Amino acid sequence: MKLSSNNQIPQAIKELIATIHEKLGDRPRLAGMFEKCLLNTWNTTIKRKPDGTTFVITGDIPAMWLRDSAAQVRPYLILASKDETIADMIQGLIDRQFAYIQLDPYANAFNETAAGQGHQDDLTKMNPWIWERKYEIDSLCYPIQLSYLLWKNTGRTSQFNPNFVTGVRRILELWSREQNHESDSAYRFQRLNCPPTDTLIRDGRGSLTAFTGMTWSGFRPSDDACEYGYLIPANMFAVVALRYVEEIAHEVLGDIEMETAASRLRAQIDEGIREYGIVQHPEFGDVYVYEADGLGNVNLMDDANVPSLLSIPYLGYAEADDPVYLNTRRLILSRENPYYYEGSAAAGIGSPHTPERYIWHIALAIQGMTATSREEQKGLLDLLERTDAGTGFMHEGFHVDDPGQFTRPWFSWANMMFCEFLLMTCDISVKRS
């Protein structure tokens, strides 16, 4: 599906591509992959609307995910200060994201119009705008992050408009409500005749949880159901997003009420992470768990989708040299993580969302962007180049013994994560503060 064939390629994008070709003069194929991936997202997923908003499809599905769309345009932030067209496109996406959030803050993916496409038969509160209503914390974190990063990379504050303010208030209300999911939440989700990972148990409520201070999530960023309701990396991302809200409310909006509410909620969630999200492992020491329920059950694993435990420094929750993160990194990049796979062609983190022994290009890019050594970064960049199956694109998952076996031939989020990682190795990065 090609949404924007009439889009002109901005000069800033052309100049960035030329810069990468120059920097990678000895690696023309890698530079060519960067060009192909960067232009593919611009030419095939981005659609400017007459109302000034931007609709972004995820790739081979004609719907817009709040998470994916933010991640897909993130590398363009590097150019937004040089090109108003790019900055306007990103603000248009933010405006559409927050309009969608006001329609339903529990939904993760939306239609371009109220066409009733997608999973309309799910047993939850659907409407024709919604493609899917799997509630995921990160769906609300990403638009806040994108708004903040647009400000920090351009100085622009017009995205912090009434649409943004109303949307953020809805998010704060929802996250506070879902601290007490058992007693306060009306959210239910069931899908019939599907794999267990596509629906919630207990008549759509999910597994039992106790109060921890953290906020509950029905689904992971893979769109798979949480085994336990407190998804630790998603709560970490919420802590970061709430820190952004505090700064925006203080520095731009002058909204003391919003700043105070965000600060209070952030402290509660962070305390919950510290109390319930860390366990002592006999081999690796103190490590973060992937999920917890507040009742003593935890899930020691990591998933390829972001937010993940591997992505903690990328999210901005802790530094790459943080001792607990380093312990956790060693665990999840080992066979102790049931979704870490090693094969003859590659090794890395996969997901229960894809077949066994399939690892994800997104996870490899995140591993590279959170690595502290140039040697590890170079090895991962080489691996990404070798595992495109000759297509010039990144995929969702691929088999560790045969990269020619892959899922999703067209996946814009993975393409842009590759671009962001490659740019980082060329000392070109998105400003984060």
VOPAGU-2260 file (C-alpha; in pm, 1 decimal, decimal comma):
REM VOPAGU-2260
SITE   aa  ch    i         X         Y         Z
SITE  MET   A    0       0,0       0,0       0,0
SITE  LYS   A    1     162,1     322,3    -114,9
SITE  LEU   A    2      19,4     623,3      62,4
SITE  SER   A    3     236,2     913,6     -46,0
SITE  SER   A    4     373,6     857,2    -393,6
SITE  ASN   A    5     340,4    1229,5    -463,7
SITE  ASN   A    6     557,0    1325,2    -167,4
SITE  GLN   A    7     862,5    1519,0    -269,4
SITE  ILE   A    8    1184,6    1416,7    -100,5
SITE  PRO   A    9    1296,2    1713,9     112,5
SITE  GLN   A   10    1642,1    1848,0      39,6
SITE  ALA   A   11    1742,8    1780,8     401,7
SITE  ILE   A   12    1676,9    1408,7     353,0
SITE  LYS   A   13    1876,2    1407,3      29,7
SITE  GLU   A   14    2165,5    1579,8     205,9
SITE  LEU   A   15    2157,9    1331,5     495,2
SITE  ILE   A   16    2167,5    1040,4     250,4
SITE  ALA   A   17    2462,3    1199,9      71,5
SITE  THR   A   18    2639,7    1244,9     405,9
SITE  ILE   A   19    2594,5     877,9     491,9
SITE  HIS   A   20    2721,4     767,7     150,7
SITE  GLU   A   21    3028,0     984,7     209,1
SITE  LYS   A   22    3087,6     856,7     562,1
SITE  LEU   A   23    3040,9     496,1     447,6
SITE  GLY   A   24    3237,5     527,4     126,5
SITE  ASP   A   25    3399,5     191,8     191,9
SITE  ARG   A   26    3061,4      25,8     259,4
SITE  PRO   A   27    2836,5     120,5     -32,9
SITE  ARG   A   28    2589,2    -160,5      26,9
SITE  LEU   A   29    2527,2     -52,1     386,5
SITE  ALA   A   30    2482,9     309,5     276,3
SITE  GLY   A   31    2244,9     190,4       8,1
SITE  MET   A   32    2036,8       2,0     265,4
SITE  PHE   A   33    2014,2     318,0     475,1
SITE  GLU   A   34    1896,1     517,9     175,2
SITE  LYS   A   35    1641,1     254,3      77,5
SITE  CYS   A   36    1497,1     222,2     428,5
SITE  LEU   A   37    1484,3     597,2     496,1
SITE  LEU   A   38    1313,8     675,7     165,1
SITE  ASN   A   39    1077,0     379,6     190,3
SITE  THR   A   40     921,7     516,7     507,9
SITE  TRP   A   41     890,4     865,6     360,5
SITE  ASN   A   42     744,8     746,0      30,6
SITE  THR   A   43     516,8     464,6     139,7
SITE  THR   A   44     387,7     519,2     494,4
SITE  ILE   A   45     337,4     893,4     547,6
SITE  LYS   A   46      22,1    1071,5     434,5
SITE  ARG   A   47     -42,2    1439,9     501,2
SITE  LYS   A   48    -411,5    1513,8     549,3
SITE  PRO   A   49    -604,1    1829,0     443,6
SITE  ASP   A   50    -658,6    1917,0     812,4
SITE  GLY   A   51    -281,3    1939,4     865,9
SITE  THR   A   52    -251,7    1608,2    1050,5
SITE  THR   A   53     -38,7    1314,2     938,4
SITE  PHE   A   54    -148,2     951,8     904,5
SITE  VAL   A   55     128,7     689,4     914,0
SITE  ILE   A   56      70,2     322,3     834,6
SITE  THR   A   57     291,3      60,5     997,7
SITE  GLY   A   58     385,5    -114,4     673,6
SITE  ASP   A   59     189,4    -408,0     539,8
SITE  ILE   A   60    -121,3    -326,7     748,9
SITE  PRO   A   61    -330,2     -20,6     649,3
SITE  ALA   A   62    -368,3     109,8    1005,4
SITE  MET   A   63    -177,7     351,0    1229,2
SITE  TRP   A   64     -30,0     226,3    1554,7
SITE  LEU   A   65      45,3     500,6    1807,9
SITE  ARG   A   66     374,0     328,3    1896,1
SITE  ASP   A   67     494,6     238,5    1548,8
SITE  SER   A   68     409,7     572,6    1392,2
SITE  ALA   A   69     614,2     763,8    1651,1
SITE  ALA   A   70     911,5     529,6    1611,3
SITE  GLN   A   71     887,0     543,0    1231,1
SITE  VAL   A   72     937,5     920,3    1212,7
SITE  ARG   A   73    1188,9     948,7    1497,0
SITE  PRO   A   74    1504,4     959,8    1277,7
SITE  TYR   A   75    1352,8    1249,5    1082,6
SITE  LEU   A   76    1373,1    1457,2    1402,5
SITE  ILE   A   77    1742,1    1499,5    1322,5
SITE  LEU   A   78    1638,0    1704,0    1017,5
SITE  ALA   A   79    1334,1    1882,4    1161,1
SITE  SER   A   80    1530,9    2189,4    1269,7
SITE  LYS   A   81    1654,8    2235,5     911,4
SITE  ASP   A   82    1331,0    2170,5     726,0
SITE  GLU   A   83     987,6    2306,4     819,9
SITE  THR   A   84     817,5    2048,7     597,7
SITE  ILE   A   85     960,1    1767,7     807,3
SITE  ALA   A   86     881,5    1945,1    1134,7
SITE  ASP   A   87     524,3    2011,1    1016,8
SITE  MET   A   88     484,4    1646,2     918,0
SITE  ILE   A   89     591,8    1534,1    1265,6
SITE  GLN   A   90     366,1    1786,1    1439,4
SITE  GLY   A   91      81,4    1670,8    1215,8
SITE  LEU   A   92     139,8    1317,1    1337,6
SITE  ILE   A   93     142,8    1431,5    1700,6
SITE  ASP   A   94    -186,3    1617,4    1647,5
SITE  ARG   A   95    -347,2    1305,4    1499,9
SITE  GLN   A   96    -208,4    1082,0    1774,9
SITE  PHE   A   97    -355,4    1298,4    2049,7
SITE  ALA   A   98    -686,9    1325,1    1864,2
SITE  TYR   A   99    -696,6     945,5    1854,9
SITE  ILE   A  100    -612,1     928,5    2225,7
SITE  GLN   A  101    -913,4    1147,8    2296,8
SITE  LEU   A  102   -1130,4     910,3    2092,7
SITE  ASP   A  103   -1015,6     617,2    2307,4
SITE  PRO   A  104    -696,4     611,0    2517,7
SITE  TYR   A  105    -719,5     231,5    2548,3
SITE  ALA   A  106    -683,7     167,1    2173,6
SITE  ASN   A  107    -346,2      86,6    2019,5
SITE  ALA   A  108    -422,5     118,5    1644,9
SITE  PHE   A  109    -659,1     334,9    1442,6
SITE  ASN   A  110    -813,6     367,3    1098,2
SITE  GLU   A  111    -752,4     664,9     871,0
SITE  THR   A  112   -1128,0     734,4     868,3
SITE  ALA   A  113   -1424,9     600,1    1063,5
SITE  ALA   A  114   -1440,2     309,7     819,8
SITE  GLY   A  115   -1492,3      28,3    1068,7
SITE  GLN   A  116   -1190,2    -168,6     950,5
SITE  GLY   A  117    -985,2    -395,6    1171,8
SITE  HIS   A  118   -1091,0    -612,7    1463,3
SITE  GLN   A  119   -1450,4    -496,3    1500,1
SITE  ASP   A  120   -1563,6    -835,1    1637,7
SITE  ASP   A  121   -1345,7    -814,6    1948,9
SITE  LEU   A  122   -1538,3    -814,7    2276,2
SITE  THR   A  123   -1444,8    -468,7    2395,8
SITE  LYS   A  124   -1569,9    -113,6    2345,6
SITE  MET   A  125   -1498,0     -71,2    1973,6
SITE  ASN   A  126   -1591,4     213,9    1740,8
SITE  PRO   A  127   -1538,5     261,2    1363,5
SITE  TRP   A  128   -1220,6     466,7    1411,9
SITE  ILE   A  129   -1046,9     185,7    1600,4
SITE  TRP   A  130    -850,3     -86,6    1421,2
SITE  GLU   A  131    -757,8    -261,8    1747,1
SITE  ARG   A  132    -824,1    -194,1    2116,2
SITE  LYS   A  133    -543,2    -377,7    2291,5
SITE  TYR   A  134    -443,1    -156,3    2580,6
SITE  GLU   A  135     -65,0    -104,0    2600,6
SITE  ILE   A  136     107,9     154,3    2819,4
SITE  ASP   A  137     364,3     232,5    2550,5
SITE  SER   A  138      90,7     344,3    2308,4
SITE  LEU   A  139      49,4     648,5    2532,4
SITE  CYS   A  140     419,1     699,1    2609,1
SITE  TYR   A  141     531,3     731,5    2247,9
SITE  PRO   A  142     319,9    1037,6    2151,6
SITE  ILE   A  143     436,9    1220,1    2465,7
SITE  GLN   A  144     796,8    1131,8    2383,1
SITE  LEU   A  145     763,6    1243,4    2021,5
SITE  SER   A  146     612,7    1576,6    2129,4
SITE  TYR   A  147     897,7    1631,9    2372,8
SITE  LEU   A  148    1168,7    1535,3    2124,2
SITE  LEU   A  149    1023,5    1766,9    1858,7
SITE  TRP   A  150    1060,7    2048,8    2110,4
SITE  LYS   A  151    1416,5    1954,7    2203,2
SITE  ASN   A  152    1531,1    1907,0    1842,3
SITE  THR   A  153    1368,3    2219,4    1695,7
SITE  GLY   A  154    1265,6    2453,7    1977,6
SITE  ARG   A  155     907,5    2426,1    1849,3
SITE  THR   A  156     631,4    2434,6    2112,2
SITE  SER   A  157     317,0    2470,9    1897,3
SITE  GLN   A  158     253,1    2097,1    1939,0
SITE  PHE   A  159     172,5    2166,9    2306,0
SITE  ASN   A  160    -173,3    2289,1    2209,1
SITE  PRO   A  161    -517,0    2224,7    2367,0
SITE  ASN   A  162    -532,8    1891,0    2181,1
SITE  PHE   A  163    -208,4    1784,5    2352,9
SITE  VAL   A  164    -316,4    1913,8    2693,6
SITE  THR   A  165    -651,0    1732,8    2681,6
SITE  GLY   A  166    -482,3    1413,7    2564,1
SITE  VAL   A  167    -220,5    1422,5    2839,5
SITE  ARG   A  168    -489,3    1471,4    3101,9
SITE  ARG   A  169    -667,5    1163,4    2967,5
SITE  ILE   A  170    -341,1     969,1    2992,5
SITE  LEU   A  171    -278,2    1078,6    3351,8
SITE  GLU   A  172    -632,8     979,2    3445,7
SITE  LEU   A  173    -600,3     639,1    3278,2
SITE  TRP   A  174    -260,4     554,7    3427,5
SITE  SER   A  175    -387,6     652,6    3773,1
SITE  ARG   A  176    -702,0     445,4    3728,9
SITE  GLU   A  177    -504,9     142,5    3612,7
SITE  GLN   A  178    -294,4     148,1    3928,5
SITE  ASN   A  179    -604,3     -17,7    4073,6
SITE  HIS   A  180    -706,0    -232,7    3780,6
SITE  GLU   A  181    -898,3    -485,0    3988,4
SITE  SER   A  182   -1129,6    -232,8    4151,6
SITE  ASP   A  183   -1135,1      77,1    3930,3
SITE  SER   A  184   -1101,5     -32,7    3567,8
SITE  ALA   A  185   -1385,9    -105,5    3327,4
SITE  TYR   A  186   -1146,3    -212,4    3050,0
SITE  ARG   A  187   -1209,4    -561,6    2917,7
SITE  PHE   A  188   -1074,9    -733,2    2607,6
SITE  GLN   A  189   -1156,9   -1070,0    2454,3
SITE  ARG   A  190   -1094,7   -1209,2    2107,7
SITE  LEU   A  191   -1265,3   -1531,5    2010,0
SITE  ASN   A  192   -1113,2   -1821,0    1814,8
SITE  CYS   A  193    -757,3   -1691,6    1842,4
SITE  PRO   A  194    -422,2   -1787,4    1995,8
SITE  PRO   A  195    -405,5   -1733,8    2375,4
SITE  THR   A  196    -164,9   -1441,6    2326,3
SITE  ASP   A  197    -437,6   -1242,8    2145,9
SITE  THR   A  198    -689,2   -1229,8    2429,6
SITE  LEU   A  199    -708,8   -1165,9    2804,8
SITE  ILE   A  200    -806,7   -1431,7    3057,3
SITE  ARG   A  201   -1065,3   -1393,0    3336,8
SITE  ASP   A  202   -1340,5   -1269,7    3104,7
SITE  GLY   A  203   -1112,1   -1008,5    2953,5
SITE  ARG   A  204    -964,3    -866,5    3273,3
SITE  GLY   A  205    -621,9   -1031,5    3253,1
SITE  SER   A  206    -440,1   -1216,5    3528,4
SITE  LEU   A  207    -500,4   -1115,8    3889,5
SITE  THR   A  208    -288,5    -828,7    4023,9
SITE  ALA   A  209    -238,1    -651,2    4355,6
SITE  PHE   A  210    -166,2    -280,7    4403,5
SITE  THR   A  211     203,1    -194,1    4358,1
SITE  GLY   A  212     200,5     172,4    4260,2
SITE  MET   A  213     275,5      71,8    3901,2
SITE  THR   A  214      15,6     105,3    3626,9
SITE  TRP   A  215    -142,5    -200,9    3466,0
SITE  SER   A  216    -110,5    -307,4    3102,6
SITE  GLY   A  217    -320,0    -561,0    2915,6
SITE  PHE   A  218     -75,0    -616,7    2632,7
SITE  ARG   A  219     293,7    -590,6    2551,4
SITE  PRO   A  220     435,1    -371,3    2271,2
SITE  SER   A  221     428,2    -687,1    2060,2
SITE  ASP   A  222      45,4    -673,9    2090,9
SITE  ASP   A  223      69,0   -1004,3    2282,9
SITE  ALA   A  224    -114,6   -1039,2    2612,7
SITE  CYS   A  225      82,3    -978,5    2931,7
SITE  GLU   A  226     130,5   -1285,4    3147,3
SITE  TYR   A  227     137,8   -1062,2    3456,5
SITE  GLY   A  228     -23,2    -720,3    3458,5
SITE  TYR   A  229     269,9    -496,8    3550,6
SITE  LEU   A  230     495,2    -476,6    3246,8
SITE  ILE   A  231     820,3    -340,7    3388,6
SITE  PRO   A  232     981,9    -183,6    3078,2
SITE  ALA   A  233     650,1     -17,9    2988,8
SITE  ASN   A  234     624,6     125,3    3339,1
SITE  MET   A  235     981,9     250,1    3302,6
SITE  PHE   A  236     881,3     423,5    2980,3
SITE  ALA   A  237     584,6     577,3    3164,7
SITE  VAL   A  238     824,2     715,2    3427,3
SITE  VAL   A  239    1028,4     879,5    3149,9
SITE  ALA   A  240     717,9    1012,3    2974,2
SITE  LEU   A  241     587,0    1157,6    3300,7
SITE  ARG   A  242     920,1    1330,2    3352,9
SITE  TYR   A  243     870,9    1485,6    3007,9
SITE  VAL   A  244     520,2    1597,5    3106,5
SITE  GLU   A  245     654,8    1761,8    3421,1
SITE  GLU   A  246     910,5    1958,6    3221,3
SITE  ILE   A  247     661,6    2059,6    2951,6
SITE  ALA   A  248     403,6    2163,1    3211,3
SITE  HIS   A  249     662,9    2368,7    3400,6
SITE  GLU   A  250     865,3    2522,3    3116,5
SITE  VAL   A  251     603,8    2566,6    2842,2
SITE  LEU   A  252     248,6    2540,1    2970,8
SITE  GLY   A  253     285,2    2689,1    3319,0
SITE  ASP   A  254      36,2    2425,7    3433,6
SITE  ILE   A  255     112,6    2357,1    3799,1
SITE  GLU   A  256    -173,5    2109,8    3835,1
SITE  MET   A  257     -47,8    1894,3    3547,8
SITE  GLU   A  258     311,0    1915,4    3670,4
SITE  THR   A  259     211,4    1808,8    4021,1
SITE  ALA   A  260      -7,7    1522,2    3902,0
SITE  ALA   A  261     266,0    1390,9    3671,9
SITE  SER   A  262     529,1    1417,1    3944,7
SITE  ARG   A  263     316,8    1230,9    4199,2
SITE  LEU   A  264     227,5     952,5    3956,3
SITE  ARG   A  265     586,6     918,5    3835,5
SITE  ALA   A  266     713,0     874,5    4192,0
SITE  GLN   A  267     450,1     608,6    4266,8
SITE  ILE   A  268     525,5     406,8    3953,3
SITE  ASP   A  269     900,7     432,7    4003,4
SITE  GLU   A  270     871,3     316,5    4363,7
SITE  GLY   A  271     668,5      19,3    4242,0
SITE  ILE   A  272     937,4     -70,8    3990,0
SITE  ARG   A  273    1205,2     -57,7    4260,8
SITE  GLU   A  274    1001,3    -271,9    4499,8
SITE  TYR   A  275     841,6    -527,3    4268,6
SITE  GLY   A  276    1045,4    -512,0    3948,4
SITE  ILE   A  277    1388,7    -619,7    4078,8
SITE  VAL   A  278    1482,7    -967,9    4200,7
SITE  GLN   A  279    1804,5   -1132,4    4313,3
SITE  HIS   A  280    1921,4   -1384,6    4054,4
SITE  PRO   A  281    2165,8   -1654,1    4176,0
SITE  GLU   A  282    2396,2   -1606,9    3875,5
SITE  PHE   A  283    2344,8   -1247,9    3759,3
SITE  GLY   A  284    2269,3   -1062,7    4084,1
SITE  ASP   A  285    2001,5    -793,1    4104,4
SITE  VAL   A  286    1807,7    -787,7    3774,8
SITE  TYR   A  287    1493,3    -627,1    3641,6
SITE  VAL   A  288    1207,5    -864,7    3567,7
SITE  TYR   A  289     994,4    -832,9    3256,6
SITE  GLU   A  290     656,9    -861,6    3431,3
SITE  ALA   A  291     522,2    -884,4    3784,6
SITE  ASP   A  292     179,7    -909,2    3945,7
SITE  GLY   A  293     241,1    -774,0    4296,3
SITE  LEU   A  294     150,9   -1115,2    4436,2
SITE  GLY   A  295     498,6   -1266,1    4416,4
SITE  ASN   A  296     494,6   -1387,6    4056,7
SITE  VAL   A  297     749,2   -1252,4    3806,7
SITE  ASN   A  298     849,0   -1321,6    3449,5
SITE  LEU   A  299    1223,6   -1339,4    3379,9
SITE  MET   A  300    1258,2   -1277,6    3005,0
SITE  ASP   A  301    1274,6   -1003,9    2747,1
SITE  ASP   A  302    1086,3    -941,7    2424,0
SITE  ALA   A  303    1224,5    -785,9    2105,9
SITE  ASN   A  304     964,1    -508,8    2094,6
SITE  VAL   A  305    1037,7    -167,8    2245,8
SITE  PRO   A  306     994,5     -85,1    2532,0
SITE  SER   A  307    1200,8    -381,7    2644,7
SITE  LEU   A  308    1446,5    -441,0    2924,5
SITE  LEU   A  309    1727,6    -424,4    2669,5
SITE  SER   A  310    1610,2     -76,8    2568,7
SITE  ILE   A  311    1626,1      77,4    2919,1
SITE  PRO   A  312    1909,4     324,6    2833,8
SITE  TYR   A  313    1749,9     400,6    2495,0
SITE  LEU   A  314    1426,2     490,2    2673,4
SITE  GLY   A  315    1616,6     713,6    2914,8
SITE  TYR   A  316    1519,0     533,2    3234,9
SITE  ALA   A  317    1877,2     441,9    3338,4
SITE  GLU   A  318    2225,6     481,2    3198,2
SITE  ALA   A  319    2394,4     203,7    3000,5
SITE  ASP   A  320    2645,9     152,3    3283,0
SITE  ASP   A  321    2381,5     118,7    3554,1
SITE  PRO   A  322    2473,6    -197,0    3756,1
SITE  VAL   A  323    2121,7    -345,9    3761,2
SITE  TYR   A  324    2082,3    -280,2    3389,7
SITE  LEU   A  325    2418,2    -443,5    3314,6
SITE  ASN   A  326    2318,0    -750,6    3516,6
SITE  THR   A  327    1984,5    -760,3    3335,1
SITE  ARG   A  328    2152,3    -718,7    2997,9
SITE  ARG   A  329    2378,3   -1016,9    3064,0
SITE  LEU   A  330    2077,0   -1227,6    3160,1
SITE  ILE   A  331    1853,7   -1137,9    2864,4
SITE  LEU   A  332    2141,5   -1183,4    2616,8
SITE  SER   A  333    2187,3   -1537,8    2741,6
SITE  ARG   A  334    1993,7   -1862,4    2732,0
SITE  GLU   A  335    1834,9   -1766,0    3063,8
SITE  ASN   A  336    1603,8   -1554,7    2846,8
SITE  PRO   A  337    1368,1   -1802,6    2676,6
SITE  TYR   A  338    1348,9   -1572,4    2373,2
SITE  TYR   A  339    1722,8   -1536,9    2318,6
SITE  TYR   A  340    1828,4   -1754,9    2027,3
SITE  GLU   A  341    2169,4   -1851,4    1889,5
SITE  GLY   A  342    2219,3   -2001,6    1545,3
SITE  SER   A  343    2464,1   -2037,7    1260,1
SITE  ALA   A  344    2369,3   -1700,2    1105,4
SITE  ALA   A  345    2290,6   -1481,7    1405,6
SITE  ALA   A  346    2218,1   -1452,5    1775,8
SITE  GLY   A  347    1973,7   -1217,9    1943,0
SITE  ILE   A  348    1636,3   -1164,2    2104,3
SITE  GLY   A  349    1312,6   -1276,9    1947,2
SITE  SER   A  350     953,2   -1281,3    2064,5
SITE  PRO   A  351     665,1   -1518,8    2132,8
SITE  HIS   A  352     490,2   -1305,3    1869,6
SITE  THR   A  353     694,9   -1479,2    1598,0
SITE  PRO   A  354     807,3   -1842,2    1549,1
SITE  GLU   A  355    1065,3   -2005,2    1773,9
SITE  ARG   A  356    1429,2   -1931,0    1681,2
SITE  TYR   A  357    1335,4   -1613,9    1496,4
SITE  ILE   A  358    1519,6   -1302,6    1615,9
SITE  TRP   A  359    1424,3    -943,0    1542,7
SITE  HIS   A  360    1609,6    -669,2    1360,2
SITE  ILE   A  361    1455,0    -421,1    1605,5
SITE  ALA   A  362    1620,1    -602,0    1897,4
SITE  LEU   A  363    1956,1    -608,7    1718,0
SITE  ALA   A  364    1933,3    -234,1    1653,0
SITE  ILE   A  365    1846,0    -170,1    2018,4
SITE  GLN   A  366    2131,8    -393,4    2130,1
SITE  GLY   A  367    2359,7    -178,9    1916,2
SITE  MET   A  368    2223,6     152,7    2043,0
SITE  THR   A  369    2265,6      43,3    2406,2
SITE  ALA   A  370    2611,0    -111,9    2360,6
SITE  THR   A  371    2899,9      67,1    2529,3
SITE  SER   A  372    3174,9     -51,3    2296,8
SITE  ARG   A  373    3236,3      37,7    1934,0
SITE  GLU   A  374    3337,6    -322,2    1871,8
SITE  GLU   A  375    2994,7    -453,1    1974,4
SITE  GLN   A  376    2822,7    -181,2    1772,4
SITE  LYS   A  377    3023,3    -264,4    1461,4
SITE  GLY   A  378    2950,8    -635,1    1497,1
SITE  LEU   A  379    2576,4    -569,0    1521,3
SITE  LEU   A  380    2579,2    -332,4    1223,9
SITE  ASP   A  381    2757,4    -600,8    1022,5
SITE  LEU   A  382    2495,9    -852,4    1135,7
SITE  LEU   A  383    2210,2    -628,2    1024,5
SITE  GLU   A  384    2372,7    -589,0     685,3
SITE  ARG   A  385    2414,2    -966,2     647,3
SITE  THR   A  386    2059,8   -1062,0     744,9
SITE  ASP   A  387    1840,8    -856,0     510,1
SITE  ALA   A  388    1794,7   -1161,2     281,9
SITE  GLY   A  389    1916,6    -953,5     -10,5
SITE  THR   A  390    1617,7    -718,1       5,5
SITE  GLY   A  391    1785,5    -403,9     137,3
SITE  PHE   A  392    1515,4    -389,5     406,5
SITE  MET   A  393    1483,3    -498,3     766,7
SITE  HIS   A  394    1216,6    -750,7     861,9
SITE  GLU   A  395    1020,7    -841,1    1171,9
SITE  GLY   A  396    1180,4   -1172,6    1264,4
SITE  PHE   A  397    1420,7   -1402,5    1080,8
SITE  HIS   A  398    1548,8   -1753,0    1146,7
SITE  VAL   A  399    1880,3   -1766,4    1329,9
SITE  ASP   A  400    2011,7   -2028,5    1086,3
SITE  ASP   A  401    1864,4   -1883,9     766,7
SITE  PRO   A  402    1787,3   -1509,5     726,3
SITE  GLY   A  403    1602,4   -1598,5     405,6
SITE  GLN   A  404    1322,3   -1723,4     629,1
SITE  PHE   A  405    1158,8   -1410,3     768,5
SITE  THR   A  406     827,9   -1257,4     873,0
SITE  ARG   A  407     689,9    -932,5     729,9
SITE  PRO   A  408     881,5    -836,8     416,5
SITE  TRP   A  409     784,0    -474,9     476,9
SITE  PHE   A  410     806,8    -337,7     829,6
SITE  SER   A  411     876,5      34,2     856,5
SITE  TRP   A  412     946,4      36,5    1231,8
SITE  ALA   A  413    1235,1    -208,0    1185,2
SITE  ASN   A  414    1367,9     -11,1     887,5
SITE  MET   A  415    1379,4     311,0    1086,2
SITE  MET   A  416    1537,6     150,5    1391,1
SITE  PHE   A  417    1813,8      32,2    1160,1
SITE  CYS   A  418    1847,8     386,2    1023,9
SITE  GLU   A  419    1867,7     536,5    1372,2
SITE  PHE   A  420    2133,1     287,4    1478,8
SITE  LEU   A  421    2341,0     343,8    1166,3
SITE  LEU   A  422    2317,9     720,8    1213,2
SITE  MET   A  423    2438,2     679,9    1572,5
SITE  THR   A  424    2745,6     489,5    1455,4
SITE  CYS   A  425    2813,3     789,3    1228,9
SITE  ASP   A  426    2785,6    1023,0    1530,8
SITE  ILE   A  427    2448,9    1162,6    1417,7
SITE  SER   A  428    2178,3    1127,6    1684,9
SITE  VAL   A  429    1840,5    1261,1    1790,6
SITE  LYS   A  430    1872,5    1515,6    2072,2
SITE  ARG   A  431    1710,7    1366,1    2380,7
SITE  SER   A  432    1709,4    1665,6    2614,7
